[in-house]
Structure formats: C-alpha cells, structure tokens
Amino acid sequence: MRSTTGTARALPVRDEDTDPGLRAVHAQDVDEHTDPGRPMSPPYDGPAWLARVPGHSPSVAGVGLLALGLVLSILFAGVGPFWSLVVFAGGWMVVAREMLAAGEKHPLVDWVPAALLRPVVPALYTAVTVGLAIRMLGIGLTPLLWLGGAGLLAYDQYGKVYAGPEGIGRYFEPRQLLRGTAPVALGGVALCLTALFLTWVPVTGSRYGSSAPVPRAPPELRVVDAPRSSSDSVYSMFDESYDKGWDQAFSVTMEMLLLAVLGLMALHPEVPRPEWLRFAPIGVVVLGLVWTLVQGGLLLGPLLFLAGLAAVGFASVYRAFQPAEG
C-alpha cells in the first residue's frame, strides 16, 4: 500500500490551466469563435474610445458628433435644410465606406452603390463639414460638436484619401496660396468670413410682426413684469428680421463658393482643367457682389465683406489673365 501510494504521489499533477492541450473550453469561446457562419476576425487592440464605434473608425465617430450637432442645430440655429441634408447624406456614405473597409456589414449601409464610395466623396464631405464648422463657430455645446466632428474627419481622412501618391492631394499644391497674388485672395476670403459674424441689417423696433398678441390683464389686476411679445419663442420662429451675416439667405452657399475659389487657386499647375475654369473665381465675385447688395445694408459687416470681395476680385482677375503665374 505504501509503494502504491508513493507512486501515486510521485506522478505529476497536470494543471488544465497550464497545459494548452487540456485547457477547458468555455461556452462563450465556442459561441464567439467557432460559429461556422461568421468569419474569424482578429481581436481589436486599438484605442479604447473606438472599441464600440462601427469599423473602429474615427471618421464614423466624427459623423456621429456631426449628427448630434445637426439635431441640436435644428432645435436652435443651424446651417439650413439643404446643407443639413448634405451632412446627413454625405455622412451616410462615409460610414458605408468605413464599414466596408473594415469588413463589417450592416443592412443600413450595404445598399450604398460603389460609385458613391470613391475617395473623392469623403474628401469633399470633409471639406464641406470644415466649412460648416466655421459657420457654426461660437460658444456652446453645438459649436464644439461641429468642430469635434469635422476635426475627427479631417484627421482620419487626411491619411486615407488625401495624402500619398494616389491620394486627392496629388492634385493640389497648398503653397500656391502663398505665391503671387493668391495671398491677397486668401486674406480677402478670411475678411469675408469674418464679416459674416458681424451685423448686416439693423433691427428697428420690435423684431416681430404687429399681429403678435401682447399679454394683457383685467384692469383690476396688476401685472408685474409682463413678458413682451419679443421674448415669446413661438413667434420667434416666424421672425423675419435678421442682423448677422450668417442669418442672411444663401450665406452658407456664399461661404462654400469663396472656399471653392481658394481650392481652385491651390490646384497644381500641371493638373489639366477646362479653359473657362480660370474665370470661375470672377463669377463668384460677381455673385458675391450682387448678394451683398441685396442682403446687406450700410453697416460694418457688408462693408467689410465688400472689401474682402474686392481683394478676391483683384487676385481672380490677375490670375485669369496671367495663367502662367506661380
């Protein structure tokens, strides 16, 4: 008996945790890794804040911030219905492209056609969101959401669709904006965008129509600090008295056209382009002049905007008739 017991004690005890051949298989491991209908995917080892983001993409996180900012913008002051639709539709395409690149599928984005998943789409979308973030500059949660979303998109898409020998950046030479008369146009556009934050139309009297009811009380009651109709949020939705440049119709479209002028001036000289394209900046300046005369008054905002347009116009005319510049 002693020898038997001694022999039994001499045998090594095999630990199932240290022997990979005898390691216990847990139920959750079977469910997650042995499903024949799902492809094997490597474990995620990236930043923790992207762990639950579809495709683990900063661009998708940026689109999410823009969507939240878009909802708050609709409730308060936004970019208008057209540009809101552009943000929504473009964000959908960017999310579809990022999920496809990550090998993930979802019924909401799988139907997006391949023609809308080319690199030019996220490149244009990023440029538009940066422009809209400039329009939404201010103090509060909504501007932070717009800036954060546009910043994440620019950070992520720069390496994916702009930089590199096959990126969109091969068509542009940003240093073109620092040569010749291009800095004049750059300063003019900056002045125009600054002018949109200033007063454009004076608000005289009540900001609301004369048909808005004024709170009254029976003569035997004394109303203390009765609210004026101008503080009624219901009638504020129908207010047609504007003051800031951003409040004018088509102001965001005018901003995008001015930024497009800078984009045209930043094109690489060797990039082929139609002959009429060099006159396009002059057309934008003419449109801006007409828009300012229709929407603005004799105030600081419109006057500064006209000064910025004059600078852009000078550079545009000079470059149009001096195509070899730069």
VEXDREN-2710 file (C-alpha; in Angstrom, 1 decimal):
% VEXDREN-2710
k/r/px/py/pz
1/MET/0.0/0.0/0.0
2/ARG/2.8/2.4/0.8
3/SER/4.5/1.8/-2.5
4/THR/1.3/2.3/-4.4
5/THR/0.6/5.5/-2.5
6/GLY/4.1/6.7/-3.1
7/THR/3.9/6.0/-6.7
8/ALA/0.6/7.8/-7.0
9/ARG/2.1/10.8/-5.2
10/ALA/5.1/10.9/-7.4
11/LEU/3.0/11.3/-10.5
12/PRO/2.9/15.0/-11.6
13/VAL/-0.4/16.7/-11.4
14/ARG/-1.3/18.2/-14.8
15/ASP/-2.9/21.6/-14.5
16/GLU/-5.5/22.3/-17.1
17/ASP/-4.7/26.0/-16.9
18/THR/-1.0/25.4/-17.8
19/ASP/-1.4/22.6/-20.3
20/PRO/-2.8/24.0/-23.6
21/GLY/-3.8/20.5/-24.7
22/LEU/-6.1/20.0/-21.7
23/ARG/-7.4/23.6/-21.3
24/ALA/-11.1/23.8/-20.6
25/VAL/-13.2/25.2/-23.4
26/HIS/-15.7/27.7/-22.1
27/ALA/-19.2/28.1/-23.6
28/GLN/-18.6/31.8/-24.6
29/ASP/-15.5/30.8/-26.5
30/VAL/-17.5/28.3/-28.5
31/ASP/-20.2/30.9/-29.2
32/GLU/-17.8/33.6/-30.3
33/HIS/-15.0/31.8/-32.2
34/THR/-16.5/28.5/-33.6
35/ASP/-19.6/29.8/-35.3
36/PRO/-19.1/28.4/-38.9
37/GLY/-21.3/31.2/-40.3
38/ARG/-19.0/34.0/-39.1
39/PRO/-15.5/34.7/-40.4
40/MET/-12.7/34.8/-37.9
41/SER/-11.6/38.4/-37.1
42/PRO/-8.5/39.4/-35.1
43/PRO/-9.1/40.9/-31.7
44/TYR/-9.3/44.7/-31.5
45/ASP/-6.3/46.3/-30.0
46/GLY/-6.8/49.9/-30.9
47/PRO/-7.8/53.0/-28.8
48/ALA/-10.4/52.2/-26.2
49/TRP/-12.7/55.1/-27.3
50/LEU/-13.1/53.4/-30.7
51/ALA/-13.8/50.0/-29.4
52/ARG/-17.6/50.3/-29.8
53/VAL/-17.5/52.5/-32.9
54/PRO/-18.6/50.7/-36.1
55/GLY/-15.5/49.9/-38.1
56/HIS/-13.4/51.3/-35.2
57/SER/-13.1/54.4/-37.4
58/PRO/-12.5/58.0/-36.1
59/SER/-14.5/59.1/-39.2
60/VAL/-17.6/57.2/-38.0
61/ALA/-17.2/58.8/-34.6
62/GLY/-16.9/62.2/-36.3
63/VAL/-20.1/61.6/-38.3
64/GLY/-21.8/60.7/-35.1
65/LEU/-20.7/64.0/-33.5
66/LEU/-21.9/65.9/-36.6
67/ALA/-25.3/64.1/-36.4
68/LEU/-25.7/65.1/-32.8
69/GLY/-24.7/68.7/-33.6
70/LEU/-27.1/68.6/-36.5
71/VAL/-30.0/67.7/-34.3
72/LEU/-29.1/70.5/-31.8
73/SER/-28.7/72.9/-34.7
74/ILE/-32.2/72.2/-36.0
75/LEU/-33.5/72.9/-32.5
76/PHE/-31.6/76.2/-32.2
77/ALA/-29.7/77.8/-35.1
78/GLY/-28.4/75.6/-37.9
79/VAL/-27.0/75.5/-41.4
80/GLY/-30.3/75.4/-43.2
81/PRO/-32.3/72.5/-44.6
82/PHE/-30.2/72.0/-47.8
83/TRP/-26.8/71.8/-46.0
84/SER/-28.4/69.7/-43.2
85/LEU/-29.4/67.2/-45.9
86/VAL/-25.9/67.3/-47.4
87/VAL/-24.4/66.5/-43.9
88/PHE/-26.8/63.6/-43.4
89/ALA/-26.4/62.0/-46.9
90/GLY/-22.6/62.5/-47.0
91/GLY/-22.2/61.1/-43.5
92/TRP/-24.2/58.0/-44.6
93/MET/-21.8/57.4/-47.5
94/VAL/-18.7/57.9/-45.3
95/VAL/-19.9/55.5/-42.7
96/ALA/-20.7/52.9/-45.5
97/ARG/-17.2/53.3/-46.9
98/GLU/-15.5/53.0/-43.5
99/MET/-17.5/49.9/-42.6
100/LEU/-16.7/48.3/-46.0
101/ALA/-13.0/48.9/-45.5
102/ALA/-13.3/47.3/-42.0
103/GLY/-15.0/44.2/-43.4
104/GLU/-18.2/44.9/-41.5
105/LYS/-21.7/44.7/-42.9
106/HIS/-25.0/46.3/-41.9
107/PRO/-28.3/46.5/-43.8
108/LEU/-28.5/50.3/-43.4
109/VAL/-25.3/50.9/-45.4
110/ASP/-24.8/47.7/-47.6
111/TRP/-27.0/49.1/-50.3
112/VAL/-24.9/52.2/-51.0
113/PRO/-23.6/51.9/-54.6
114/ALA/-19.9/51.5/-55.2
115/ALA/-19.8/54.7/-57.3
116/LEU/-20.5/56.7/-54.1
117/LEU/-17.7/55.1/-52.2
118/ARG/-14.8/56.5/-54.2
119/PRO/-12.2/58.6/-52.3
120/VAL/-13.4/61.9/-53.7
121/VAL/-16.7/61.5/-51.7
122/PRO/-15.1/61.6/-48.2
123/ALA/-12.6/64.2/-49.4
124/LEU/-15.4/66.6/-50.5
125/TYR/-17.5/65.7/-47.4
126/THR/-14.7/66.6/-45.1
127/ALA/-14.1/69.9/-46.8
128/VAL/-17.8/70.8/-46.6
129/THR/-18.0/69.9/-42.9
130/VAL/-14.9/72.0/-42.1
131/GLY/-16.7/74.9/-43.9
132/LEU/-19.9/74.3/-41.9
133/ALA/-17.9/74.2/-38.7
134/ILE/-16.6/77.7/-39.5
135/ARG/-20.2/78.8/-39.9
136/MET/-21.2/77.2/-36.5
137/LEU/-18.3/78.8/-34.6
138/GLY/-19.5/80.2/-31.2
139/ILE/-19.7/79.4/-27.5
140/GLY/-21.7/76.4/-26.5
141/LEU/-22.1/72.6/-27.0
142/THR/-23.3/72.7/-30.6
143/PRO/-20.2/74.5/-31.9
144/LEU/-18.0/72.0/-30.0
145/LEU/-19.8/69.1/-31.6
146/TRP/-19.3/70.6/-35.1
147/LEU/-15.7/71.3/-34.5
148/GLY/-15.1/67.9/-33.0
149/GLY/-16.8/66.0/-35.8
150/ALA/-15.1/68.0/-38.6
151/GLY/-11.7/67.6/-36.8
152/LEU/-12.0/63.8/-36.5
153/LEU/-13.0/63.6/-40.1
154/ALA/-10.1/65.7/-41.3
155/TYR/-7.6/63.8/-39.0
156/ASP/-8.7/60.4/-40.2
157/GLN/-9.4/61.1/-43.9
158/TYR/-6.2/63.0/-44.4
159/GLY/-4.1/59.8/-44.4
160/LYS/-6.8/57.8/-46.2
161/VAL/-7.9/59.9/-49.1
162/TYR/-5.6/63.0/-49.3
163/ALA/-2.0/62.0/-48.5
164/GLY/0.0/59.5/-50.5
165/PRO/0.9/59.1/-54.2
166/GLU/-2.7/58.0/-55.0
167/GLY/-4.5/60.5/-52.8
168/ILE/-6.5/63.5/-53.7
169/GLY/-3.6/65.7/-52.5
170/ARG/-1.7/65.0/-55.7
171/TYR/-4.0/67.4/-57.5
172/PHE/-3.3/70.3/-55.1
173/GLU/-0.3/72.4/-54.0
174/PRO/-1.4/74.4/-51.0
175/ARG/1.8/76.5/-51.2
176/GLN/0.2/78.1/-54.3
177/LEU/-1.9/80.2/-51.9
178/LEU/1.3/81.8/-50.6
179/ARG/2.6/82.8/-54.0
180/GLY/1.9/85.8/-56.3
181/THR/-1.5/87.4/-55.8
182/ALA/-3.0/84.3/-54.1
183/PRO/-2.3/85.6/-50.6
184/VAL/-4.5/88.7/-51.5
185/ALA/-7.4/86.3/-52.2
186/LEU/-6.7/84.3/-49.1
187/GLY/-6.9/87.4/-47.0
188/GLY/-10.0/88.6/-48.8
189/VAL/-11.8/85.3/-48.1
190/ALA/-10.8/85.4/-44.5
191/LEU/-12.2/89.0/-44.3
192/CYS/-15.4/87.9/-45.9
193/LEU/-15.9/85.1/-43.5
194/THR/-15.2/87.4/-40.5
195/ALA/-17.7/89.9/-41.9
196/LEU/-20.5/87.3/-41.8
197/PHE/-20.2/87.3/-38.0
198/LEU/-21.0/91.0/-37.8
199/THR/-24.2/92.9/-38.1
200/TRP/-25.7/93.2/-41.6
201/VAL/-29.2/94.5/-41.2
202/PRO/-30.3/96.9/-38.3
203/VAL/-33.3/95.7/-36.3
204/THR/-35.6/98.6/-35.7
205/GLY/-38.4/98.4/-33.1
206/SER/-39.9/95.0/-32.4
207/ARG/-38.4/92.0/-34.2
208/TYR/-41.9/90.6/-34.6
209/GLY/-44.9/91.4/-36.6
210/SER/-47.6/93.8/-35.3
211/SER/-50.0/90.9/-35.4
212/ALA/-48.3/89.2/-32.5
213/PRO/-50.6/89.5/-29.4
214/VAL/-49.4/91.4/-26.4
215/PRO/-50.2/89.9/-23.0
216/ARG/-52.9/91.9/-21.2
217/ALA/-54.8/91.6/-17.9
218/PRO/-58.1/92.8/-16.5
219/PRO/-57.9/96.4/-15.1
220/GLU/-58.5/95.1/-11.5
221/LEU/-55.3/93.1/-11.7
222/ARG/-51.8/94.5/-11.7
223/VAL/-49.4/92.6/-14.0
224/VAL/-45.8/92.8/-12.8
225/ASP/-43.0/92.3/-15.3
226/ALA/-45.4/91.1/-18.0
227/PRO/-43.4/89.3/-20.8
228/ARG/-43.1/91.2/-24.0
229/SER/-44.1/89.5/-27.3
230/SER/-40.5/89.7/-28.4
231/SER/-39.5/87.2/-25.8
232/ASP/-42.1/84.6/-26.9
233/SER/-40.3/81.7/-28.5
234/VAL/-43.4/80.7/-30.5
235/TYR/-43.3/84.0/-32.5
236/SER/-39.5/83.9/-32.8
237/MET/-39.9/81.1/-35.3
238/PHE/-41.6/83.5/-37.7
239/ASP/-39.2/86.3/-37.2
240/GLU/-38.1/87.8/-40.5
241/SER/-35.7/90.5/-39.0
242/TYR/-32.1/89.4/-39.5
243/ASP/-29.0/91.0/-38.1
244/LYS/-25.9/88.8/-38.6
245/GLY/-24.4/88.0/-41.9
246/TRP/-24.9/84.2/-41.3
247/ASP/-28.6/84.9/-40.9
248/GLN/-29.0/86.0/-44.5
249/ALA/-30.3/83.7/-47.1
250/PHE/-27.7/81.7/-49.0
251/SER/-24.9/82.8/-46.7
252/VAL/-23.5/79.3/-46.3
253/THR/-23.6/78.8/-50.1
254/MET/-21.7/82.0/-50.5
255/GLU/-19.1/80.8/-48.0
256/MET/-18.7/77.5/-49.9
257/LEU/-18.2/79.4/-53.2
258/LEU/-15.5/81.5/-51.6
259/LEU/-13.7/78.5/-50.2
260/ALA/-14.0/76.8/-53.6
261/VAL/-12.2/79.8/-55.1
262/LEU/-9.2/79.0/-52.8
263/GLY/-9.4/75.4/-53.8
264/LEU/-9.1/76.4/-57.5
265/MET/-6.2/78.6/-56.8
266/ALA/-4.5/75.8/-54.9
267/LEU/-4.7/73.4/-57.8
268/HIS/-1.4/72.0/-59.0
269/PRO/-0.3/73.9/-62.2
270/GLU/0.1/70.6/-64.1
271/VAL/-3.5/69.5/-63.4
272/PRO/-5.5/69.7/-66.7
273/ARG/-8.6/71.8/-66.5
274/PRO/-11.1/73.4/-68.8
275/GLU/-10.2/76.9/-70.1
276/TRP/-13.3/78.5/-68.7
277/LEU/-12.4/77.4/-65.1
278/ARG/-9.9/80.1/-64.7
279/PHE/-12.7/82.7/-65.0
280/ALA/-14.9/80.9/-62.4
281/PRO/-13.5/82.9/-59.4
282/ILE/-14.5/86.2/-61.2
283/GLY/-18.1/84.8/-61.5
284/VAL/-18.1/84.0/-57.7
285/VAL/-17.0/87.6/-57.0
286/VAL/-19.8/89.0/-59.2
287/LEU/-22.3/86.7/-57.4
288/GLY/-21.0/87.9/-54.1
289/LEU/-21.3/91.5/-55.0
290/VAL/-25.0/91.1/-56.1
291/TRP/-25.7/89.0/-53.0
292/THR/-24.2/91.7/-50.7
293/LEU/-26.2/94.5/-52.3
294/VAL/-29.4/92.5/-51.9
295/GLN/-28.9/91.2/-48.4
296/GLY/-26.8/93.9/-46.7
297/GLY/-27.1/97.4/-45.6
298/LEU/-24.7/100.3/-44.9
299/LEU/-23.2/98.6/-41.8
300/LEU/-19.8/97.3/-40.9
301/GLY/-20.5/93.7/-41.9
302/PRO/-21.5/94.3/-45.5
303/LEU/-18.7/96.9/-46.0
304/LEU/-16.0/94.5/-44.8
305/PHE/-17.5/91.8/-47.0
306/LEU/-17.3/94.1/-50.0
307/ALA/-13.6/94.9/-49.1
308/GLY/-12.9/91.2/-48.9
309/LEU/-14.6/90.6/-52.3
310/ALA/-12.5/93.4/-53.8
311/ALA/-9.3/91.6/-52.7
312/VAL/-10.6/88.3/-54.1
313/GLY/-11.7/90.0/-57.3
314/PHE/-8.3/91.6/-57.8
315/ALA/-6.5/88.3/-57.4
316/SER/-9.0/86.5/-59.6
317/VAL/-8.8/88.9/-62.5
318/TYR/-5.0/89.0/-62.3
319/ARG/-4.7/85.2/-62.3
320/ALA/-7.3/84.8/-65.1
321/PHE/-5.2/86.9/-67.5
322/GLN/-1.9/85.6/-66.2
323/PRO/-2.4/81.8/-66.2
324/ALA/1.4/81.1/-66.1
325/GLU/1.7/82.8/-62.6
326/GLY/3.1/80.7/-59.8
END
